[in-house]
Amino acid sequence: MCTRFLWSSEGSPGAGTVLVGRSMDWSDDTATVLAVRPRGVRRESTPNTPGDPHPFTWTSAYGSVVALMYGQAVVDGVNEAGFQVSGLYLSESDYGERDGDRPGLELYWAIQCLLDRFGTVAAAVEWLENDNVQLIEMDLGDKPGTGHIAVADPSGDSAVIEFIDGKTNIHHGPEFTVMANSPVYDEQLKLQEQYPAGGGTQPLPGGVESPDRFARAAYFSAMLPNTSDPREATAYAFSVIRNASAPFGTPDEAQRPEVSTTRWRTVTDLTQRRYFFESTTSPNVVWIELSQLDFAPGSPELVLDLVAEPDRVGNVTGEFVPVQ
């Protein structure tokens, strides 16, 4: 369920155009809409968990564009600083018994919180390490919302953040460019050593299981030619994330619960501040130019309903409407 990779188009971290490609794989239609969220908005960390012993609040320092699964849960997005966050499924996630001494953060709000508050990977990692935040699991549709998080910024910095046995486990550095689902990230990295991108000799796998998608994303992103052209770089990124997707009809969730059909894909240009969205049930790619948006405090939150109007195409920055 989902794959993510980070790539810098001129060969070294932060050089050229820095892009993140991700797929959203899920068992049913995610009814995903896009939203624009301005600076200066006060949010609560546990609005759906009344009586939580240690909630906290924050005010958004950055405006963002986000993808809302089921029109509610933020699962992907980028802010105006070019800081990008993706949430991917991980069945092994264990946020631990609720510890009232730790600040609680509902899963629905985790990605929005990071986008609101941080402009770099380093700043987000420092907060996660020092503030000892605890995620609160919430269902997404009819499935438990157990996941891990990937963050990236225009410098090419990256981090993969997991929550195992109630503890936060972070892999931080520009070398951690690829992420899929199960097993946990340390084991994914070991499995990768079998294949060409990790120095191994095993043939590149063609299946849709998580290790297979991880291996293909790592290999093909490493093989991309350098380019200084943002348009070309975006096409290259799409070619990789499409290759790591799961076609309709292939998953067998009874046997492989970490595998589902790819519902949509995004490619985020962190350098140009451009967010591309591609639904697998629509023939069109749409994109948003963050430079054309007004994120000033007091600006309305905006929404773009791609469920009701799936045939939109191209630059849709001006097609968002205020949330009612």
Solvent accessible surface area in square Angstrom, and as a share of the most:
residue,aa,sasa,rsa
1,M,1,0.00
2,C,2,0.01
3,T,0,0.00
4,R,0,0.00
5,F,0,0.00
6,L,9,0.04
7,W,24,0.08
8,S,13,0.08
9,S,0,0.00
10,E,76,0.34
11,G,58,0.56
12,S,60,0.39
13,P,83,0.52
14,G,30,0.28
15,A,29,0.22
16,G,31,0.30
17,T,5,0.03
18,V,1,0.00
19,L,0,0.00
20,V,1,0.01
21,G,0,0.00
22,R,0,0.00
23,S,0,0.00
24,M,6,0.02
25,D,0,0.00
26,W,6,0.02
27,S,37,0.24
28,D,60,0.31
29,D,94,0.49
30,T,3,0.02
31,A,36,0.28
32,T,9,0.05
33,V,18,0.10
34,L,0,0.00
35,A,0,0.00
36,V,1,0.01
37,R,20,0.07
38,P,4,0.03
39,R,72,0.26
40,G,41,0.39
41,V,51,0.29
42,R,172,0.63
43,R,21,0.08
44,E,79,0.35
45,S,0,0.00
46,T,4,0.03
47,P,60,0.38
48,N,82,0.42
49,T,42,0.24
50,P,124,0.78
51,G,81,0.78
52,D,17,0.09
53,P,88,0.55
54,H,66,0.29
55,P,59,0.37
56,F,40,0.17
57,T,62,0.36
58,W,16,0.06
59,T,75,0.44
60,S,3,0.02
61,A,59,0.46
62,Y,62,0.24
63,G,0,0.00
64,S,0,0.00
65,V,0,0.00
66,V,0,0.00
67,A,0,0.00
68,L,9,0.05
69,M,1,0.01
70,Y,63,0.24
71,G,34,0.33
72,Q,119,0.53
73,A,3,0.02
74,V,4,0.02
75,V,11,0.06
76,D,0,0.00
77,G,0,0.00
78,V,0,0.00
79,N,0,0.00
80,E,51,0.23
81,A,27,0.21
82,G,0,0.00
83,F,0,0.00
84,Q,0,0.00
85,V,0,0.00
86,S,0,0.00
87,G,14,0.14
88,L,5,0.02
89,Y,30,0.11
90,L,0,0.00
91,S,60,0.39
92,E,71,0.32
93,S,11,0.07
94,D,63,0.33
95,Y,12,0.05
96,G,34,0.33
97,E,163,0.73
98,R,73,0.27
99,D,57,0.30
100,G,31,0.30
101,D,126,0.65
102,R,27,0.10
103,P,21,0.13
104,G,0,0.00
105,L,2,0.01
106,E,0,0.00
107,L,25,0.13
108,Y,42,0.16
109,W,54,0.19
110,A,2,0.01
111,I,8,0.04
112,Q,0,0.00
113,C,0,0.00
114,L,3,0.01
115,L,0,0.00
116,D,1,0.00
117,R,76,0.28
118,F,22,0.09
119,G,12,0.11
120,T,64,0.37
121,V,0,0.00
122,A,55,0.42
123,A,38,0.30
124,A,0,0.00
125,V,7,0.04
126,E,103,0.46
127,W,22,0.08
128,L,7,0.03
129,E,108,0.49
130,N,107,0.55
131,D,67,0.35
132,N,77,0.39
133,V,0,0.00
134,Q,3,0.02
135,L,5,0.03
136,I,27,0.14
137,E,83,0.37
138,M,36,0.16
139,D,85,0.44
140,L,18,0.09
141,G,47,0.45
142,D,119,0.61
143,K,40,0.17
144,P,66,0.41
145,G,2,0.02
146,T,14,0.08
147,G,9,0.09
148,H,0,0.00
149,I,9,0.05
150,A,0,0.00
151,V,0,0.00
152,A,0,0.00
153,D,7,0.03
154,P,37,0.23
155,S,71,0.46
156,G,2,0.02
157,D,26,0.13
158,S,0,0.00
159,A,0,0.00
160,V,0,0.00
161,I,0,0.00
162,E,0,0.00
163,F,4,0.02
164,I,43,0.22
165,D,107,0.56
166,G,13,0.13
167,K,149,0.63
168,T,42,0.24
169,N,56,0.29
170,I,35,0.18
171,H,24,0.11
172,H,77,0.34
173,G,8,0.07
174,P,59,0.37
175,E,117,0.53
176,F,32,0.14
177,T,40,0.23
178,V,8,0.05
179,M,0,0.00
180,A,0,0.00
181,N,0,0.00
182,S,17,0.11
183,P,27,0.17
184,V,31,0.18
185,Y,1,0.01
186,D,69,0.36
187,E,85,0.38
188,Q,2,0.01
189,L,56,0.28
190,K,136,0.58
191,L,58,0.29
192,Q,18,0.08
193,E,109,0.49
194,Q,76,0.34
195,Y,29,0.11
196,P,60,0.38
197,A,45,0.35
198,G,33,0.32
199,G,69,0.66
200,G,20,0.19
201,T,131,0.76
202,Q,93,0.41
203,P,108,0.68
204,L,53,0.26
205,P,24,0.15
206,G,71,0.68
207,G,28,0.27
208,V,16,0.09
209,E,48,0.21
210,S,0,0.00
211,P,37,0.24
212,D,23,0.12
213,R,1,0.00
214,F,7,0.03
215,A,0,0.00
216,R,22,0.08
217,A,0,0.00
218,A,13,0.10
219,Y,54,0.21
220,F,67,0.28
221,S,10,0.07
222,A,76,0.59
223,M,121,0.54
224,L,26,0.13
225,P,77,0.48
226,N,101,0.52
227,T,13,0.07
228,S,89,0.57
229,D,65,0.34
230,P,41,0.26
231,R,206,0.75
232,E,74,0.33
233,A,0,0.00
234,T,12,0.07
235,A,58,0.45
236,Y,50,0.19
237,A,0,0.00
238,F,10,0.04
239,S,60,0.39
240,V,2,0.01
241,I,0,0.00
242,R,106,0.39
243,N,67,0.34
244,A,0,0.00
245,S,12,0.08
246,A,2,0.01
247,P,80,0.50
248,F,111,0.46
249,G,77,0.74
250,T,55,0.32
251,P,34,0.21
252,D,61,0.32
253,E,60,0.27
254,A,94,0.72
255,Q,138,0.61
256,R,58,0.21
257,P,81,0.51
258,E,33,0.15
259,V,0,0.00
260,S,1,0.01
261,T,12,0.07
262,T,3,0.02
263,R,44,0.16
264,W,5,0.02
265,R,29,0.11
266,T,1,0.00
267,V,0,0.00
268,T,0,0.00
269,D,0,0.00
270,L,0,0.00
271,T,52,0.30
272,Q,69,0.31
273,R,69,0.25
274,R,56,0.20
275,Y,0,0.00
276,F,21,0.09
277,F,8,0.03
278,E,16,0.07
279,S,28,0.18
280,T,40,0.23
281,T,101,0.59
282,S,18,0.12
283,P,122,0.76
284,N,33,0.17
285,V,38,0.22
286,V,6,0.04
287,W,77,0.27
288,I,0,0.00
289,E,18,0.08
290,L,7,0.04
291,S,95,0.61
292,Q,114,0.51
293,L,27,0.14
294,D,96,0.50
295,F,10,0.04
296,A,37,0.29
297,P,88,0.55
298,G,81,0.78
299,S,21,0.14
300,P,77,0.49
301,E,53,0.24
302,L,34,0.17
303,V,35,0.20
304,L,1,0.01
305,D,55,0.29
306,L,21,0.11
307,V,79,0.46
308,A,75,0.58
309,E,92,0.41
310,P,62,0.39
311,D,105,0.54
312,R,45,0.17
313,V,96,0.55
314,G,14,0.13
315,N,66,0.34
316,V,0,0.00
317,T,9,0.05
318,G,78,0.75
319,E,69,0.31
320,F,17,0.07
321,V,84,0.48
322,P,67,0.42
323,V,77,0.44
324,Q,202,0.90
